[in-house]
Amino acid sequence: MPNQFTAPIWGDEGFSAILSMKPIPEIIEVISRDTSPPLFNITEHLWFQVFGTSEIAIRSLVFLYFLLAVFFTYKIASYLFNQKVGVLAAILTFLNPFFFTYAFEGRMYSILALGVTASMYFFLRLYFDKKPSPWLILGYTLSTLWALYSHHFAIFILLVQGLLFIKLLIKNRKKALYVFLGFITTGLGYTPWIIPLYNQTKMVGGGFWLGTPTFRDLLNLIFEYLADGIKHPLSRYALYSVFIIIALRKWFTKFEKTLVLLLWFLTPIIATWIISQFFQSIFFNRYLLYTIPAAMIILASSRRKFLSNLAILLTILLFLAIDTHYFTHPTKRPFDKLADYVLETKRGDDILVNWNASSHHLWETKYYGIPAPIYIPSEGVLPFFVGTALMEEDDIIREIPTTLPGKVRLQRVGVITSGPVEEVQIPNYTKSEVAVFGDLRFIWYEKTFR
């Protein structure tokens, strides 16, 4: 049965997989010229050594990180409230539609969520424990470094923790010292990545693909995180159910803990939205998904007995229905089927190319064993966000060769595209066969003799 574990790999996942197949020193060297820290690719590399590089292996790794993030959500909710709230918060977080989609995304988002939830657990222990243990500093340092080396947007959780640190500094300087030591040790551990971070920040500042978000975009992201993360007929009702839970919640019961959770949920979202208004836009939903556990703990806690429990039960059932449909109906492009077709029909002297330079499928084709360079007949440099850091010299060609090594005349060219067939133009070749796989097209062109 089709499902999200076996769904075909798409572009960004392919990029990560191809990079993670390389030796660790090369992974670090390449990723330093891209826009991310290296931890996910290093752990994926190690995972590949044991479990192979299949789609299931890739999704199993990120699903493991997802489960561990849910576990730390349970730990936080149990610590702040009680075990029953912990269980409800874990269920809501596991089933949250937006969070659930990234349980099967072969990228760094689940590992980021794990790092942030673990960091918040140890931070909150340092913040609320009457006598914090020095071991909590070690747990905080390791988990926060894990988050920072997973994704740059983990830095916004430090903003949340910094605001709480200021309050703690006023209330209890002895406990504030523990937190400060955690900040210092984390800073020292992150020092090796300061220069790559600076260079990557300059790259993004020089132009990125995200547009300036509107206020409506801000609201939509919050709605996505609460319940509307998967487009489904039931999503609207799930969102209404969440609104009912929010309206019924006892907001002033354990208000300080609720305030901490609100800061965790809203501060990174609002901060990136404001930055995007005045500087380079960086506002994008999946970069901030680590705030979702905070929202789910809020929903699970300080309930009014009957109506709140009924609304939570309804929300869980709606989430479950939405997620079940998503899990059993993967929609990623069927590159596996396209690759099977190409391998069956390709002759020894054929060459393959990717047509569209701006939305190319270089990484999918490499992953599925049908490498096809990007055909760009005009001069120009590709933007960094299409994966140029990992591209090799022969990944781009400017013209279709007329002969192959050994002076064999080239007879056929195979073109991979997800755009209209009509826009593909291969000089001196005539279209002979088109195979369609969802919104993917593979076109064979025969040499035109004159």
HELIX and SHEET records of a PDB file:
HELIX    1   1 GLY A   11  SER A   20  1                                  10    
HELIX    2   2 ILE A   24  ILE A   31  1                                   8    
HELIX    3   3 LEU A   39  PHE A   51  1                                  13    
HELIX    4   4 GLU A   55  LEU A   80  1                                  26    
HELIX    5   5 GLN A   83  LEU A   95  1                                  13    
HELIX    6   6 PRO A   97  THR A  101  1                                   5    
HELIX    7   7 TYR A  102  PHE A  104  5                                   3    
HELIX    8   8 TYR A  109  PHE A  128  1                                  20    
HELIX    9   9 PRO A  134  LEU A  148  1                                  15    
HELIX   10  10 HIS A  152  ALA A  154  5                                   3    
HELIX   11  11 ILE A  155  LYS A  171  1                                  17    
HELIX   12  12 ARG A  173  TYR A  190  1                                  18    
HELIX   13  13 THR A  191  TRP A  193  5                                   3    
HELIX   14  14 ILE A  194  GLY A  205  1                                  12    
HELIX   15  15 PHE A  215  PHE A  223  1                                   9    
HELIX   16  16 GLU A  224  ASP A  228  3                                   5    
HELIX   17  17 SER A  235  LEU A  248  1                                  14    
HELIX   18  18 PHE A  255  PHE A  278  1                                  24    
HELIX   19  19 ASN A  285  THR A  291  5                                   7    
HELIX   20  20 ILE A  292  ALA A  300  1                                   9    
HELIX   21  21 LYS A  305  THR A  328  1                                  24    
HELIX   22  22 PHE A  335  THR A  345  1                                  11    
HELIX   23  23 LEU A  362  TYR A  367  1                                   6    
HELIX   24  24 PHE A  384  VAL A  386  5                                   3    
HELIX   25  25 THR A  388  LEU A  390  5                                   3    
HELIX   26  26 GLU A  393  ASP A  395  5                                   3    
HELIX   27  27 VAL A  421  GLU A  423  5                                   3    
SHEET    1   A 4 ILE A 351  ASN A 354  0                                        
SHEET    2   A 4 ARG A 412  THR A 417  1                                        
SHEET    3   A 4 LEU A 440  LYS A 447 -1                                        
SHEET    4   A 4 TYR A 429  PHE A 437 -1                                        
SHEET    1   B 2 ILE A 374  TYR A 375  0                                        
SHEET    2   B 2 ILE A 396  ILE A 397  1                                        
SHEET    1   C 2 THR A 403  LEU A 404  0                                        
SHEET    2   C 2 VAL A 408  ARG A 409 -1                                        
END                                                                             
